[in-house]
Amino acid sequence: MQDAAEGNATSGGAPFLEIISLVKSFGGVRAVDHVDLVLDTGAMRCIIGPNGCGKTTLFNLITGYLPPSSGDIRYRGQSIVGRPLHKIAADGIVRKFQVPSVFPEMTVEDNIRAAAGVRHGRSVASPAELLDMVGLTKNRRHMAGTLSHGEKQWLELAMVLSTAPRLILLDEPAAGMTRTEKTETVRLIHEIRRETNVAALVIEHDMAFVAALDCPISVMMLGRIVASGDYDTVRRDPLVREAYLGAVNG
Ligand SMILES: Nc1ncnc2c1ncn2[C@@H]1O[C@H](COP(=O)(O)OP(=O)(O)OP(=O)(O)O)[C@@H](O)[C@H]1O
């Protein structure tokens, strides 16, 4: 099942990100098994699926952390397979990990300044604008180590944005957050997309959070994308209900 949004090309003709028949095997385990996926400039898509279905491996392939066994990843019209990790990051694909990695002994604003040193010449919001966007202006002179878990996640999001990414890969951005922090994170992600036109791929297990993000979803199982569409479409898919949503939501 493919939803219409997947086929749209960018103005230059080539899709912004195009994953073509991507395979990654670890010995006998095919962690990513002929995955096809297209993402337009500024678009967002959630990747969901049970533990071990290949989501993290897919991110590791896109960022260049792992080489694929076969298939291609085309970014802004060119294959990035074999391109070094740092070059892929410099070209604008930036990953935010589940556990926030801020510098605890530095102030909030110095964390952003440190990250902004690697913006690769692209224009970007100022540290003050980024702090405002993530709601941390009032904390700017606090040591990052004193922030709550949710605030650390938002600070790291601002740090990622300060590098002027074109595509952000968010690995479980709601993990460990309170309900209020999750609601704020959804608002924040929507605002970031409105303000910056950055594209996003989001791995997430929390289905209420996924629903609130209100974007197309790809469902992975055993390394394959088995369903794609909006939240209601995916929810109704019998295979998804049985193998994933049913198990999560009861
Ligand atoms: N470096 C590795 N070496 C061997 N097997 C691996 C390696 N990385 C992942 N795998 C295997 O590949 C499969 C997919 O793992 P992956 O971590 O990508 O899944 P996931 O969907 O991200 O899981 P989770 O939701 O638990 O993070 C699993 O069977 C895993 O054991």
PDBQT file of the ligand as one rigid body, heavy atoms in Angstrom, charges set to zero:
ROOT
HETATM    1  N1  LIG A 301      25.320  -4.639  14.270  1.00  0.00    +0.000 N 
HETATM    2  C1  LIG A 301      24.483  -5.676  14.219  1.00  0.00    +0.000 A 
HETATM    3  N2  LIG A 301      24.930  -6.921  14.121  1.00  0.00    +0.000 NA
HETATM    4  C2  LIG A 301      24.102  -7.983  14.047  1.00  0.00    +0.000 A 
HETATM    5  N3  LIG A 301      22.747  -7.875  14.034  1.00  0.00    +0.000 NA
HETATM    6  C3  LIG A 301      22.232  -6.646  14.118  1.00  0.00    +0.000 A 
HETATM    7  C4  LIG A 301      23.062  -5.484  14.225  1.00  0.00    +0.000 A 
HETATM    8  N4  LIG A 301      22.252  -4.375  14.287  1.00  0.00    +0.000 NA
HETATM    9  C5  LIG A 301      20.984  -4.844  14.240  1.00  0.00    +0.000 A 
HETATM   10  N5  LIG A 301      20.969  -6.198  14.129  1.00  0.00    +0.000 N 
HETATM   11  C6  LIG A 301      19.782  -7.040  14.017  1.00  0.00    +0.000 C 
HETATM   12  O1  LIG A 301      18.998  -6.497  12.964  1.00  0.00    +0.000 OA
HETATM   13  C7  LIG A 301      17.615  -6.552  13.285  1.00  0.00    +0.000 C 
HETATM   14  C8  LIG A 301      17.016  -5.167  13.244  1.00  0.00    +0.000 C 
HETATM   15  O2  LIG A 301      17.537  -4.420  14.346  1.00  0.00    +0.000 OA
HETATM   16  P1  LIG A 301      17.218  -2.865  14.549  1.00  0.00    +0.000 P 
HETATM   17  O3  LIG A 301      17.980  -2.414  15.754  1.00  0.00    +0.000 OA
HETATM   18  O4  LIG A 301      17.455  -2.137  13.280  1.00  0.00    +0.000 OA
HETATM   19  O5  LIG A 301      15.644  -2.880  14.861  1.00  0.00    +0.000 OA
HETATM   20  P2  LIG A 301      14.714  -1.753  15.473  1.00  0.00    +0.000 P 
HETATM   21  O6  LIG A 301      13.436  -1.812  14.729  1.00  0.00    +0.000 OA
HETATM   22  O7  LIG A 301      15.436  -0.454  15.495  1.00  0.00    +0.000 OA
HETATM   23  O8  LIG A 301      14.478  -2.240  16.981  1.00  0.00    +0.000 OA
HETATM   24  P3  LIG A 301      14.153  -1.376  18.298  1.00  0.00    +0.000 P 
HETATM   25  O9  LIG A 301      12.782  -0.811  18.110  1.00  0.00    +0.000 OA
HETATM   26  O10 LIG A 301      14.219  -2.384  19.387  1.00  0.00    +0.000 OA
HETATM   27  O11 LIG A 301      15.211  -0.317  18.405  1.00  0.00    +0.000 OA
HETATM   28  C9  LIG A 301      17.508  -7.242  14.655  1.00  0.00    +0.000 C 
HETATM   29  O12 LIG A 301      17.298  -8.618  14.428  1.00  0.00    +0.000 OA
HETATM   30  C10 LIG A 301      18.880  -6.978  15.257  1.00  0.00    +0.000 C 
HETATM   31  O13 LIG A 301      19.222  -7.988  16.186  1.00  0.00    +0.000 OA
ENDROOT
TORSDOF 0
